[in-house]
Amino acid sequence: MATIRKLTQNKIIDLLSFVCMLLLLFTGIIMYYVLPPGSHGDAFWGFTRHEWGDLHFWAAVIFSLLILYHLLLHLPWIKASYFSPSSKK
């Protein structure tokens, strides 16, 4: 099995993170404006407020994991930028 180059991994992670961010934005707007607290079983596109909340929660979990992986991919740069002796100016 061929390994994925770091640049390709980064592009995939960035794209997935962007999609998750858009999903979080969309579900947040739905829950805040369309189905506010107290909407009592109303539905939007067949989903209740709690189901939208579940989708919002899991999108946030996936987004957090993707950001963590993104930071791990850039760990050498982070170390060089913030923890090297030349960065202590």
C-alpha positions in Angstrom: 0.0 0.0 0.0 1.4 3.4 -1.0 1.7 6.1 1.6 0.0 9.4 1.1 2.4 12.3 0.8 2.2 14.9 3.5 1.0 17.7 1.2 -1.8 15.4 0.0 -2.7 14.6 3.5 -2.8 18.2 4.4 -5.1 19.1 1.5 -7.5 16.3 2.4 -7.5 17.3 6.1 -8.0 21.0 5.2 -10.9 20.1 2.9 -12.6 17.9 5.4 -12.1 20.5 8.1 -13.7 23.1 5.9 -16.7 20.9 5.2 -17.1 20.2 8.9 -16.9 23.9 9.6 -19.6 24.6 7.1 -21.8 21.8 8.5 -21.3 23.3 12.0 -22.3 26.7 10.8 -25.3 25.4 8.9 -26.6 23.3 11.8 -25.9 26.1 14.3 -28.0 28.5 12.2 -30.8 25.9 11.9 -30.9 25.3 15.7 -30.7 29.0 16.6 -33.0 30.6 14.0 -35.2 27.9 12.5 -35.7 25.6 15.5 -35.0 27.6 18.6 -35.3 26.2 22.1 -38.9 25.5 22.9 -39.8 24.5 19.3 -41.6 21.5 20.8 -41.1 18.8 18.2 -41.1 21.0 15.1 -39.0 19.6 12.3 -36.9 21.0 9.5 -36.1 18.7 6.6 -37.4 15.8 8.6 -35.1 16.4 11.6 -36.1 17.7 15.0 -34.0 20.2 17.0 -32.4 17.3 19.0 -31.5 15.5 15.8 -29.9 18.6 14.4 -28.1 18.9 17.8 -26.8 15.4 17.5 -25.5 16.2 14.0 -24.0 19.4 15.3 -22.2 17.6 18.1 -20.7 14.8 16.0 -19.6 17.3 13.4 -17.8 19.2 16.2 -16.1 16.0 17.4 -14.9 15.2 13.9 -13.8 18.8 13.3 -11.8 18.7 16.6 -10.1 15.4 15.6 -9.3 16.8 12.2 -7.8 20.0 13.7 -5.7 17.8 16.1 -4.4 15.8 13.2 -3.7 19.0 11.3 -1.6 20.3 14.2 0.2 16.9 14.4 1.1 17.2 10.7 2.6 20.6 11.4 4.3 19.7 14.7 7.9 20.1 13.3 7.0 23.6 12.1 5.4 24.5 15.5 8.5 23.2 17.3 10.9 25.1 15.0 8.9 28.3 15.2 8.1 28.5 18.9 10.6 26.3 20.7 13.9 26.8 18.9 16.7 28.9 20.4 16.4 31.4 17.4 12.8 32.1 18.2 13.6 33.4 21.7 14.3 37.0 20.5 
